[in-house]
């Protein structure tokens, strides 16, 4: 699967770990930055990931920042994006299965790297259920 990933400085180490994990699992990963732990502005990277998904260059996106609120708010400014803030794998599954989310937003300061990897895997593997959920997503 083609995925895009991005983070701010607070999520940089998580981004690198998730990116390596996804590549080792056979995914094609576009790294939208940041590329260092130097303080930076999260919207720059959230917009890049969201644009990649919105334009069909990537099928899904992964965003990481300290709380994940900033990247989630930013990504959701894009019309075709349904970004979901996830803090445990069950939330990631529901975001995909019920909300057809296409970008997962992970709070690096509140979850372990292992949990972030599990959430990302579950998010990617989970299919949208459609049905009554499709009607609701259509109202968005």
N, C-alpha and C positions, 0 to 999 in steps of 0.2 A: 504494500500500500504506500502511496505517496503522502507524506505528512510534512507539515511545517511546524517549527518549534521556535520559541523565543522567550526571552526573560529580561528582567532588569538585573542590576547588580546583586540584589538580594537573592535572586533565583538562579544566578549563574552556575553554581556548582551542581544544583539539581538539574538544570538544563543539560549540562555536559553528561551527567550520569544517565539521564533519560535518553538523550540522543544516542549515546553509545549502546545502550540496551536495545533501542529500537533498530539500530543498524545491525546489531548482532542477531536480531530476530528476522532479518531479511527485508526490513522496510527501507524505502528510499526517503531520506530525511533532508529537508531544506532547512538550514540553520539561518534564521533571520536575525540573530544577535540577541543580546549583546555578546561581545567577545572577550570581555575582561570583567573583573570585579570592581572597576572604577565606577563611582556613582554616575547614574544616567537616568534618563527620563523613560519610564515604562511605556508611555503611549507610542513612542517611536517603534518599538518592537511589537506591541500588540496590534497596531495598525498593519504592520508588515505581514504578520501571520494571518490576520483576518482577511486582508486583501488577497493573499495567496489562496485561501480557501474559497473566498467569494468569487474569484476569477477562474476557479477550477484547476489551478496549478497544483493544488493539494486537495486530498479528499477530506482530511481532518487536520486540526491544529492542536498544539499543546502550548500553553502559556504558563509561566511561573513568575511570581513576584512574592514579596514578603507575606502579604495577606491574601493575595489573588483578587482582591476587590478592584484595584485599579486596572489591571489587565482585562478583567471581566467586563467592567463598565465600558472600557474603550472598545473592545472587540464587538460588543453588542451594539455599537453605533453603526455598524455595517449591516445593511438590510438583509443580507442572506446568511447572517451569522446567528447562531444560537449557542452562545458561550455559557458554560455552567461552572460555577465555583464548586469544587469537590474537595472534601476533607476525609472521606473514607470510601472504600470501594463500592459499597452499596449505593451511595449517592451517585457515583460515576455510572453504575449500571442503570439506575433510574433515569439519569439525565439522558442517556442514549435510548433506552427502551420506551420511555414515556414522553420525552421532550424532543427527541431526534436532535439532540445537541451535536454540534460539529466541531466545537472547540472545548477542550477541558482546561480549566484554570486551577492551578495548584498553589496553595499557600505554603511556601517553603519554610516559613517560621513556625508552622503549626503541625506539620506532618514529617515523618521520617522519610528518608530517601527510599527505603524499602516499600513503605506505604505508597509513595508517589509512583514507583514503578508498577506496583500492583494495580493502582487506580488507572494508570495509563493503559496497561494491558487489558483490563476489563472494559474500559471505555471503547477501545478499538475493536474488541471482539464482540461487543454487544450489538445486536441488531435492533432497529426501531420496530416496535410492535404494530404500529399502524392502528387501524380500527378506530375506536373512540378517541385514541390519542391523536390520530391524524386530524380529526375534526378540530380538536383543541389547538394543535400546532398551527393549523390553518387560520385560526383566529388571531394569531400573533401578527 
